[in-house]
Amino acid sequence: MKYYCFPKAAGIDSLELRDGPTPQPARGQILVRMRAASLNYRDLNIAKGSPARGPLPTNLIPLSDGAGEVVALGPEVSRFQVGDRVAGMFMQAWLGGDMEAYHVDSSRGGSIDGVLAEYVVFEQDGVVRIPDHLSYEEGATLPCAGVTAWNALYAGKPLRAGETVLVLGTGGVSIFALQFAKAAGARVIATSSSDDKLAKAKALGATDGVNYRQHPEWQQEVMRLTGGRGVDHVVEVGGAGTLQRSVEAARIGGQVHLIGILTGGGEINPTPVLRRNLLLRGIYVGSRQMFEDMNRMITLHGLHPVIDRVFPFAEAKDAYHYQTSQAHLGKVVIRID
Ligand SMILES: NC(=O)c1ccc[n+]([C@@H]2O[C@H](COP(=O)([O-])OP(=O)(O)OC[C@H]3O[C@@H](n4cnc5c(N)ncnc54)[C@H](OP(=O)(O)O)[C@@H]3O)[C@@H](O)[C@H]2O)c1
């Protein structure tokens, strides 16, 4: 089979296409013919060998998110049949309940091999069925970005109809959060560096948009749009460069979901957090239970993940470069023909 790997994590151009034996499923495992994979911001850091993550496995097969068809079953597999359409979970071991340290060690495309390959063996517990109305390309966007947005809005103190959600930027996590919030009857305010992207976000259901380049103090615009009250939820993907403003954009008693570090790490001033009585909640993707809950909502509402562009398997490096450019809105996908 053909697969991609990083012999050393020395940047996107160190990604190598290789040929190797097709893996075979052992007891309790399934073999999946991957049809599509999608990129996340994380994958760009992994390509560079981000020191915060520690040493990566040698010849790591990258990408956590992919979908495909079950083509063979190992002995004693009862959860799936040949022909089932599935997506792998980000953390293979986190089935439900609270996250444990060992769950993180089972993260695809980082701690263990990922899905940018024609065939991948999974434990039968490490995948979920994708909704019937989704293509493989759409299903491949769900495991990290989709589940993360779901976890933020529903797995803690859940979003309620009529509340207001602020999403930062128009990347994968933020656009899923926009769709989930809209479907739940919430108001969505989106920020972006681009008026063109804000127009697209509004077409997807955002009520209001704020260009954070034109309004560097965008939290003031959010306050204005909410009549001085602030938003109920902030989907905080920016990190240190945006967090203080996100705190100021939240209503008293609101929630800030700490998801991303697009602007890097840094210090937090705790005073406005406590004075505003905020809940700051760290999010690390999510469990299989969250994934399945999310899929039920996606099915019920007939939602389609927003795919910006699909690249052929042979052009995987171009997909990485496109994701790096941040020209996309929603998800960047690689089709595995
Ligand atoms: N904790 C977790 O489990 C988890 C899971 C998934 C992702 N993440 C993190 O969440 C972040 C987003 O991930 P992703 O995969 O969704 O990224 P992505 O698709 O690459 O999104 C990039 C977009 O973020 C927006 N952005 C960049 N800088 C910004 C800023 N200063 N303020 C507001 N928006 C900004 C831009 O949108 P515009 O072009 O519209 O400005 C950009 O296009 C990353 O830091 C990632 O590591 C964490």
The ligand as a MOL file (V3000), in Angstrom:
LIG
                    3D

  0  0  0     0  0            999 V3000
M  V30 BEGIN CTAB
M  V30 COUNTS 48 52 0 0 0
M  V30 BEGIN ATOM
M  V30 1 N -7.6070 21.6390 22.1150 0
M  V30 2 C -7.9720 20.8530 21.1030 0
M  V30 3 O -8.4230 19.7290 21.2750 0
M  V30 4 C -7.8590 21.3820 19.7210 0
M  V30 5 C -8.4980 20.7250 18.6520 0
M  V30 6 C -8.4480 21.2980 17.3840 0
M  V30 7 C -7.7470 22.4770 17.2060 0
M  V30 8 N -7.0940 23.0400 18.2500 0 CHG=1
M  V30 9 C -6.3860 24.3050 18.1000 0
M  V30 10 O -7.3320 25.2820 17.7210 0
M  V30 11 C -6.7070 26.1990 16.8370 0
M  V30 12 C -7.5010 26.2090 15.5420 0
M  V30 13 O -7.3450 24.9560 14.9190 0
M  V30 14 P -7.9600 24.6800 13.4760 0
M  V30 15 O -7.4720 23.3610 13.0380 0
M  V30 16 O -9.3940 24.9980 13.4970 0 CHG=-1
M  V30 17 O -7.1710 25.8240 12.6530 0
M  V30 18 P -7.2750 26.2770 11.1740 0
M  V30 19 O -8.3600 25.5790 10.4370 0
M  V30 20 O -5.9020 26.2460 10.5950 0
M  V30 21 O -7.7530 27.8120 11.3540 0
M  V30 22 C -6.9410 28.8620 11.0560 0
M  V30 23 C -7.8060 30.1340 11.1080 0
M  V30 24 O -7.7490 30.7130 12.4150 0
M  V30 25 C -7.9940 32.0940 12.3070 0
M  V30 26 N -7.0400 32.8680 13.0830 0
M  V30 27 C -5.7030 32.9160 12.9840 0
M  V30 28 N -5.2030 33.8310 13.8360 0
M  V30 29 C -6.2690 34.3840 14.4650 0
M  V30 30 C -6.4200 35.4160 15.4310 0
M  V30 31 N -5.3660 36.0620 15.9270 0
M  V30 32 N -7.6520 35.7190 15.8330 0
M  V30 33 C -8.7320 35.0730 15.3500 0
M  V30 34 N -8.6530 34.1070 14.4250 0
M  V30 35 C -7.4390 33.7800 13.9920 0
M  V30 36 C -7.8880 32.4610 10.8410 0
M  V30 37 O -9.2160 32.7170 10.3770 0
M  V30 38 P -9.5100 33.9590 9.4380 0
M  V30 39 O -8.7390 33.7030 8.1730 0
M  V30 40 O -10.9880 33.9550 9.2580 0
M  V30 41 O -9.0210 35.1890 10.1540 0
M  V30 42 C -7.3040 31.2110 10.2160 0
M  V30 43 O -7.7150 31.0170 8.8930 0
M  V30 44 C -5.2560 25.7590 16.7100 0
M  V30 45 O -4.4670 26.4450 17.6500 0
M  V30 46 C -5.3090 24.2940 17.0490 0
M  V30 47 O -4.0920 23.7990 17.5290 0
M  V30 48 C -7.1370 22.5150 19.4890 0
M  V30 END ATOM
M  V30 BEGIN BOND
M  V30 1 1 1 2
M  V30 2 2 2 3
M  V30 3 1 2 4
M  V30 4 1 4 5
M  V30 5 2 4 48
M  V30 6 2 5 6
M  V30 7 1 6 7
M  V30 8 2 7 8
M  V30 9 1 8 9
M  V30 10 1 8 48
M  V30 11 1 9 10
M  V30 12 1 9 46
M  V30 13 1 10 11
M  V30 14 1 11 12
M  V30 15 1 11 44
M  V30 16 1 12 13
M  V30 17 1 13 14
M  V30 18 2 14 15
M  V30 19 1 14 16
M  V30 20 1 14 17
M  V30 21 1 17 18
M  V30 22 2 18 19
M  V30 23 1 18 20
M  V30 24 1 18 21
M  V30 25 1 21 22
M  V30 26 1 22 23
M  V30 27 1 23 24
M  V30 28 1 23 42
M  V30 29 1 24 25
M  V30 30 1 25 26
M  V30 31 1 25 36
M  V30 32 1 26 27
M  V30 33 1 26 35
M  V30 34 2 27 28
M  V30 35 1 28 29
M  V30 36 1 29 30
M  V30 37 2 29 35
M  V30 38 1 30 31
M  V30 39 2 30 32
M  V30 40 1 32 33
M  V30 41 2 33 34
M  V30 42 1 34 35
M  V30 43 1 36 37
M  V30 44 1 36 42
M  V30 45 1 37 38
M  V30 46 2 38 39
M  V30 47 1 38 40
M  V30 48 1 38 41
M  V30 49 1 42 43
M  V30 50 1 44 45
M  V30 51 1 44 46
M  V30 52 1 46 47
M  V30 END BOND
M  V30 END CTAB
M  END
